[in-house]
Amino acid sequence: MSAHDISGKKVAFLLTDGVEQVELTSPWEAVKEAGGSPVLVSPSSGSIQGFNGVDKGDTFSVDLDVADANASDFDALVLPGGVVNADYLRVNKDAQKFARDFFEAGKPVAAICHGPWLLIDAEVVKGRDLTSFHTLATDLRNAGANWSDEEVVVDQGLVTSRTPDDLEAFNAKVVEEISEGQHAGQHA
């Protein structure tokens, strides 16, 4: 059981085909164990294909189309990684707007591995402290972020981690930030 209770909190998980499966399933379970309600939001309909590295994993049912999703209906946003997933989402205008709306509302946002790519195109990383998979470091710095190679970085409600190896620390901080609610320093 989590040290933090997020009962009644609704958490959007934004992803599409090519998601790194464990970066979806592990935080999803952490949110559920802490009492939260995870919702799979995607620009894809029906189901999405998870991956374990480059190998196909399980499929997951989509709960809500991102075009119909509203950040005001959720308490937090989680962005799992996976190169294909993140590369597709970063150019999707509905995904960009959905993510940006969480920042504008001061709500917690968590991104792991390649997940922060979307945050660059949503134009919310300038001046923010974060980490990611190492191949995104230059992209994030070029977008004005302060990138560091750490297990987990928390900046006023923005939680980021590098790889599946960091999931234990990532999940703990995700649940903690959701339990704290809105952050005055979280901004677009």
C-alpha positions as CSV (number, residue, x, y, z in Angstrom):
1,M,0.0,0.0,0.0
2,S,1.2,3.5,-0.8
3,A,2.2,6.0,1.9
4,H,-0.1,8.5,0.2
5,D,-3.9,8.1,-0.3
6,I,-5.2,9.4,-3.6
7,S,-8.7,8.0,-3.3
8,G,-11.1,9.8,-5.5
9,K,-8.3,11.2,-7.8
10,K,-8.8,10.5,-11.5
11,V,-5.5,10.2,-13.4
12,A,-5.2,10.4,-17.2
13,F,-2.6,8.1,-18.8
14,L,-1.9,9.5,-22.3
15,L,-0.4,7.0,-24.8
16,T,-0.7,5.3,-28.1
17,D,0.7,2.3,-30.0
18,G,4.3,1.6,-29.2
19,V,4.1,2.5,-25.5
20,E,6.8,0.8,-23.4
21,Q,4.4,-1.5,-21.6
22,V,6.0,-1.5,-18.1
23,E,6.0,2.3,-18.1
24,L,2.2,2.1,-18.4
25,T,1.5,-0.9,-16.2
26,S,3.7,-0.1,-13.3
27,P,2.5,3.5,-12.6
28,W,-1.0,2.4,-13.4
29,E,-0.9,-0.2,-10.6
30,A,0.8,2.3,-8.3
31,V,-2.1,4.8,-8.9
32,K,-4.7,2.0,-8.3
33,E,-2.9,0.7,-5.1
34,A,-3.0,4.3,-3.7
35,G,-6.7,4.5,-4.4
36,G,-6.7,6.5,-7.6
37,S,-8.6,5.8,-10.8
38,P,-6.4,5.6,-13.9
39,V,-8.0,6.3,-17.3
40,L,-6.3,5.4,-20.7
41,V,-6.5,8.4,-23.0
42,S,-5.3,8.0,-26.6
43,P,-5.6,9.4,-30.1
44,S,-6.1,5.8,-31.1
45,S,-9.5,4.1,-30.7
46,G,-10.3,0.6,-29.6
47,S,-7.0,-0.7,-28.2
48,I,-3.3,0.2,-28.3
49,Q,-0.3,-2.1,-28.7
50,G,2.2,-2.2,-25.9
51,F,5.9,-3.1,-26.4
52,N,8.6,-4.7,-24.3
53,G,11.6,-3.0,-25.9
54,V,11.2,-3.9,-29.6
55,D,9.0,-6.9,-29.0
56,K,5.2,-6.7,-29.1
57,G,3.6,-7.0,-25.7
58,D,-0.1,-6.8,-24.6
59,T,-2.9,-4.7,-26.0
60,F,-4.8,-2.2,-23.8
61,S,-8.3,-0.9,-24.2
62,V,-8.6,2.8,-24.7
63,D,-11.1,4.5,-22.4
64,L,-11.2,8.0,-23.9
65,D,-10.2,9.7,-27.2
66,V,-7.8,12.5,-26.5
67,A,-9.8,14.8,-28.8
68,D,-12.7,14.4,-26.4
69,A,-10.6,14.6,-23.2
70,N,-10.6,17.6,-20.9
71,A,-7.9,18.2,-18.3
72,S,-10.5,19.7,-16.0
73,D,-11.9,16.2,-15.6
74,F,-8.7,14.8,-14.2
75,D,-6.4,15.4,-11.2
76,A,-3.1,14.5,-12.9
77,L,-1.5,13.3,-16.1
78,V,1.0,10.4,-16.7
79,L,3.0,10.1,-19.9
80,P,4.6,6.7,-20.3
81,G,7.5,6.3,-22.8
82,G,8.3,4.2,-25.7
83,V,10.0,5.8,-28.8
84,V,7.1,5.2,-31.2
85,N,4.5,6.2,-28.7
86,A,6.2,9.4,-27.7
87,D,7.2,10.4,-31.3
88,Y,3.6,10.0,-32.5
89,L,2.1,11.9,-29.5
90,R,4.5,14.8,-29.8
91,V,3.1,15.9,-33.1
92,N,-0.5,15.3,-32.2
93,K,-2.2,18.7,-31.6
94,D,-4.9,17.2,-29.3
95,A,-2.2,15.5,-27.2
96,Q,-0.2,18.8,-27.0
97,K,-3.2,20.8,-25.9
98,F,-4.3,18.1,-23.4
99,A,-0.9,18.1,-21.8
100,R,-0.5,21.9,-21.8
101,D,-3.9,22.3,-20.1
102,F,-2.6,20.3,-17.1
103,F,0.3,22.7,-16.7
104,E,-2.0,25.7,-17.1
105,A,-4.2,24.3,-14.3
106,G,-1.2,23.7,-12.0
107,K,-2.0,19.9,-11.9
108,P,0.7,17.2,-11.5
109,V,2.2,15.8,-14.7
110,A,4.6,12.8,-14.8
111,A,6.7,11.6,-17.7
112,I,9.2,8.8,-18.0
113,C,11.7,7.8,-20.6
114,H,10.7,9.3,-24.0
115,G,7.5,10.8,-22.5
116,P,8.9,14.3,-22.1
117,W,9.1,14.6,-25.9
118,L,5.4,15.6,-25.9
119,L,6.2,18.3,-23.3
120,I,8.7,20.0,-25.7
121,D,6.0,20.3,-28.4
122,A,3.4,21.4,-25.8
123,E,5.9,24.2,-25.0
124,V,5.9,23.6,-21.3
125,V,9.6,22.7,-20.5
126,K,11.3,26.1,-20.6
127,G,13.0,26.8,-17.3
128,R,11.9,23.5,-15.8
129,D,14.1,20.9,-14.1
130,L,13.7,17.4,-15.5
131,T,15.2,14.2,-16.7
132,S,14.4,11.7,-19.5
133,F,16.0,8.9,-21.5
134,H,19.4,10.2,-22.3
135,T,18.8,10.6,-26.0
136,L,16.3,13.4,-25.3
137,A,18.8,15.5,-23.3
138,T,19.8,17.8,-26.2
139,D,16.2,18.2,-27.4
140,L,15.1,19.2,-23.9
141,R,18.0,21.6,-23.3
142,N,17.3,23.2,-26.7
143,A,13.7,23.8,-25.6
144,G,15.0,25.6,-22.5
145,A,14.8,22.8,-19.9
146,N,17.4,22.2,-17.2
147,W,18.1,18.5,-17.9
148,S,20.0,16.3,-15.4
149,D,20.8,12.5,-15.4
150,E,19.0,11.5,-12.2
151,E,16.7,8.6,-11.2
152,V,13.7,11.0,-10.6
153,V,13.4,14.8,-10.8
154,V,10.5,16.7,-9.2
155,D,9.9,20.3,-10.1
156,Q,6.7,21.9,-8.7
157,G,4.4,19.0,-9.6
158,L,6.4,17.9,-12.7
159,V,7.8,14.4,-12.1
160,T,10.3,12.8,-14.6
161,S,12.4,9.7,-14.8
162,R,14.8,8.1,-17.3
163,T,14.0,4.4,-17.8
164,P,12.1,1.4,-16.5
165,D,14.9,1.0,-14.0
166,D,13.7,4.1,-12.2
167,L,10.0,3.0,-11.9
168,E,10.0,2.4,-8.2
169,A,11.2,6.0,-7.5
170,F,9.0,7.4,-10.3
171,N,5.9,5.7,-9.0
172,A,6.4,6.9,-5.4
173,K,6.9,10.5,-6.5
174,V,3.9,10.3,-9.0
175,V,1.6,9.2,-6.2
176,E,3.1,11.8,-3.7
177,E,2.6,14.7,-6.2
178,I,-1.0,13.6,-7.0
179,S,-1.7,13.5,-3.2
180,E,-0.4,17.0,-2.8
181,G,-2.8,18.2,-5.6
182,Q,-2.3,21.5,-7.5
183,H,1.1,23.2,-7.4
184,A,1.4,27.0,-7.7
185,G,4.7,26.6,-9.4
186,Q,3.4,24.3,-12.1
187,H,2.9,26.4,-15.1
188,A,2.9,26.4,-18.9
